[in-house]
């Protein structure tokens, strides 16, 4: 202890100032006044506050502020400089060219993804450019060019019901009341798929089977099979798969 605290206390006692009276004059809290007189500087907020309080207190008591601060500075131990330890292992920095290469690669991948998604939506959002043409129905032979019935073996003649069945076939009228994505197969072939806008229609002809492979919005599609309206396929937004239309379906309507 350098004695600056004792000098402050003696000067205060000579003036017969109480701690409360000293607090009113110096505007320094009693707790801090006691810390200055006892040289318990760790109670104060820091060295800057300690020097400021010492100057103010010494000036009010009629002491030399510079002398009091000099005694305080000589009693304080200098803070040890922080020791910076080297890391246990050397962190290797990446070359400057690595980051631009990574950023460029990510940008290239993003561009490829954008073009791929755009091409996919364009493919699904367009109606097929070429309408489906059903295979020709088998017609009865021309009587004028047909061979005499006596020369044709009975086992090779076609039954009347088979000829009528192949001539009738299946005709499905698809009417889209809402935007709807659909994929269709006819007699095992896939003639078209795509998105159809509300108010459009599509006629599909087949021989034995018309298969609605996938319907993206069942509530937005109505189907008429050979002139007979079919019941509602589903609710708006409902996805249906493998709706098969055959002659048995037609008989049940």
C-alpha positions in Angstrom: 0.0 0.0 0.0 1.4 3.4 -1.1 -0.5 5.4 1.6 -2.8 7.5 -0.6 -5.9 6.0 1.2 -4.6 7.0 4.6 -3.9 10.5 3.3 -7.5 10.8 2.1 -8.9 9.5 5.4 -6.8 11.9 7.5 -7.7 14.9 5.4 -11.4 14.0 5.7 -11.1 13.6 9.5 -9.4 16.9 9.8 -12.3 18.5 8.1 -14.6 16.5 10.4 -16.6 15.2 7.4 -18.7 12.2 7.9 -18.9 9.6 5.2 -22.5 10.7 4.3 -21.4 14.3 4.2 -18.5 13.4 2.0 -20.8 11.6 -0.3 -23.0 14.7 -0.7 -20.0 16.8 -1.5 -18.0 14.5 -3.8 -21.0 12.7 -5.3 -19.1 9.4 -4.7 -21.0 6.6 -3.0 -20.0 5.8 0.6 -19.0 2.3 -0.4 -16.5 3.6 -2.9 -15.2 6.3 -0.5 -14.4 3.5 2.0 -12.7 1.5 -0.8 -10.5 4.5 -1.7 -9.5 5.1 1.9 -8.8 1.4 2.5 -7.2 1.1 -0.9 -9.4 -1.8 -1.8 -9.6 -0.9 -5.5 -11.0 -4.3 -6.6 -14.4 -3.1 -5.3 -14.4 -0.3 -7.9 -15.6 -0.9 -11.5 -12.1 -0.5 -12.9 -8.8 1.4 -12.9 -10.3 4.3 -14.9 -13.0 4.8 -12.3 -10.5 4.5 -9.5 -8.3 7.3 -10.9 -11.3 9.5 -11.5 -12.7 9.0 -8.0 -9.2 9.7 -6.5 -8.9 13.0 -8.4 -12.3 14.1 -7.4 -11.9 13.1 -3.8 -8.4 14.6 -3.5 -9.6 17.9 -5.0 -12.5 18.2 -2.6 -10.2 17.6 0.3 -7.6 20.1 -0.9 -5.0 17.6 -1.7 -2.8 17.4 -4.8 -4.8 15.1 -7.2 -1.7 14.2 -9.3 0.2 13.1 -6.2 -2.6 10.9 -5.1 -3.0 9.3 -8.5 0.8 8.8 -8.8 0.8 6.9 -5.4 -2.1 4.8 -6.7 -0.4 4.0 -9.9 2.8 2.9 -8.1 0.8 0.5 -5.9 -0.9 -1.3 -8.8 0.8 -4.3 -10.2 1.0 -4.2 -14.0 -1.1 -6.7 -15.7 0.7 -9.5 -17.3 0.6 -9.6 -21.0 -1.5 -12.4 -22.3 0.5 -15.3 -23.6 -0.5 -16.5 -27.1 0.1 -20.1 -27.5 0.7 -21.6 -30.9 -1.9 -24.2 -31.9 -1.0 -27.8 -31.5 -1.4 -28.5 -35.2 -1.0 -26.3 -38.2 -4.3 -25.6 -39.9 -3.8 -25.8 -43.6 -5.6 -23.2 -45.6 -7.2 -24.0 -48.9 -5.7 -22.5 -52.0 -7.4 -19.3 -53.2 -8.6 -21.0 -56.4 -10.6 -23.7 -54.6 -13.6 -21.5 -53.5 -14.2 -20.0 -57.0 -14.2 -23.6 -58.5 -16.7 -24.8 -55.9 -19.0 -21.8 -56.4 -18.8 -22.2 -60.2 -19.6 -25.9 -60.0 -22.7 -25.2 -57.7 -23.9 -22.5 -60.1 -23.5 -24.9 -63.1 -25.5 -27.6 -61.3 -28.2 -25.1 -60.4 -28.5 -24.0 -64.1 -28.8 -27.6 -65.2 -31.5 -28.3 -62.7 -33.5 -25.2 -63.7 -33.4 -26.1 -67.4 -34.3 -29.8 -66.6 -37.4 -28.8 -64.5 -38.5 -26.3 -67.2 -38.2 -28.9 -69.9 -40.2 -31.4 -67.8 -43.0 -29.0 -67.2 -43.2 -28.0 -70.8 -43.4 -31.7 -71.8 -46.2 -32.4 -69.3 -48.1 -29.1 -70.0 -48.6 -29.5 -73.7 -51.3 -31.4 -75.4 -50.2 -34.1 -77.9 -49.6 -32.6 -81.3 -50.8 -35.6 -83.2 -54.3 -37.1 -82.5 -54.6 -40.8 -81.9 -55.9 -42.8 -84.8 -57.5 -46.1 -83.9 -56.5 -49.1 -86.0 -59.0 -49.9 -88.8 -61.9 -52.2 -88.0 -62.2 -55.5 -89.7 -65.0 -55.2 -92.3 -67.0 -57.9 -93.9 -65.7 -59.1 -97.3 -67.2 -57.7 -100.5 -69.9 -60.1 -101.8 -68.8 -59.5 -105.4 -65.1 -60.4 -104.8 -65.7 -63.1 -102.1 -65.1 -66.7 -103.0 -68.1 -69.0 -103.3 -69.3 -70.3 -100.1 -69.1 -73.9 -101.3 -65.3 -73.5 -101.6 -64.7 -72.2 -98.0 -64.6 -74.9 -95.3 -67.2 -74.5 -92.6 -64.5 -74.4 -89.9 -62.9 -71.2 -91.3 -66.0 -69.1 -91.5 -66.3 -66.3 -88.8 -69.2 -66.4 -86.4 -71.7 -63.5 -86.8 -71.3 -62.3 -83.2 -67.5 -62.0 -83.5 -67.8 -59.8 -86.6 -70.3 -57.6 -85.0 -68.2 -57.2 -81.9 -65.1 -56.1 -83.8 -67.1 -53.7 -85.9 -68.7 -52.0 -82.8 -65.5 -51.4 -80.8 -65.2 -48.8 -78.0 -65.5 -45.0 -78.2 -64.8 -42.9 -75.1 -65.5 -39.2 -75.1 -63.4 -37.4 -72.5 -64.7 -34.0 -71.4 -62.5 -31.9 -69.1 -64.5 -29.6 -66.8 -61.4 -28.6 -64.9 -57.6 -28.7 -65.8 -56.6 -32.3 -65.6 -53.5 -34.4 -66.4 -54.2 -37.8 -67.9 -52.4 -40.8 -69.4 -54.3 -43.2 -71.7 -53.6 -46.6 -73.2 -55.7 -48.1 -76.0 -55.5 -51.9 -76.7 -52.1 -52.1 -74.9 -50.7 -49.0 -76.7 -50.0 -45.6 -75.1 -51.2 -43.0 -77.7 -51.0 -39.9 -75.5 -50.6 -38.2 -72.2 -50.6 -34.6 -71.1 -52.5 -31.8 -69.3 -55.9 -30.7 -70.7 -57.4 -27.3 -69.9 -61.0 -26.9 -68.7 -63.6 -26.9 -71.5 -61.6 -29.2 -73.8 -62.5 -32.7 -74.9 -60.8 -35.7 -76.4 -62.3 -38.7 -78.3 -60.6 -42.1 -77.9 -61.4 -45.2 -80.0 -60.4 -48.7 -79.4 -61.3 -52.3 -80.1 -61.2 -54.2 -76.8 -59.9 -52.0 -74.0 -59.4 -48.3 -73.2 -57.3 -47.8 -70.1 -57.1 -44.5 -68.2 -53.7 -45.3 -66.7 -53.5 -42.1 -64.5 -55.9 -39.3 -63.9 -54.5 -36.2 -62.0 -57.9 -34.6 -61.2 -60.7 -37.2 -61.2 -63.3 -34.6 -60.3 -62.5 -32.5 -63.4 -63.2 -35.4 -65.9 -66.4 -36.8 -67.2 -66.5 -39.9 -69.5 -69.0 -41.1 -72.0 -68.6 -44.6 -73.3 -70.3 -45.4 -76.7 -72.8 -42.6 -76.0 -73.5 -43.7 -72.4 -72.5 -41.4 -69.5 -70.4 -43.0 -66.8 -70.7 -42.2 -63.1 -68.4 -39.6 -61.6 -64.9 -41.0 -61.3 -63.9 -39.2 -58.1 -63.6 -35.9 -56.3 -61.7 -32.7 -57.5 -58.0 -33.1 -56.9 -58.3 -36.9 -56.4 -55.7 -39.0 -58.3 -57.0 -42.3 -59.9 -55.0 -45.0 -61.6 -55.9 -47.9 -63.9 -59.5 -47.1 -64.8 -60.2 -49.8 -67.4 -63.1 -49.4 -69.9 -64.2 -52.6 -71.7 -67.3 -54.0 -73.3 -68.3 -55.4 -69.9 -68.1 -51.8 -68.6 -70.4 -50.7 -71.4 -72.9 -53.5 -70.5 -73.1 -52.4 -66.9 -74.0 -48.8 -67.8 
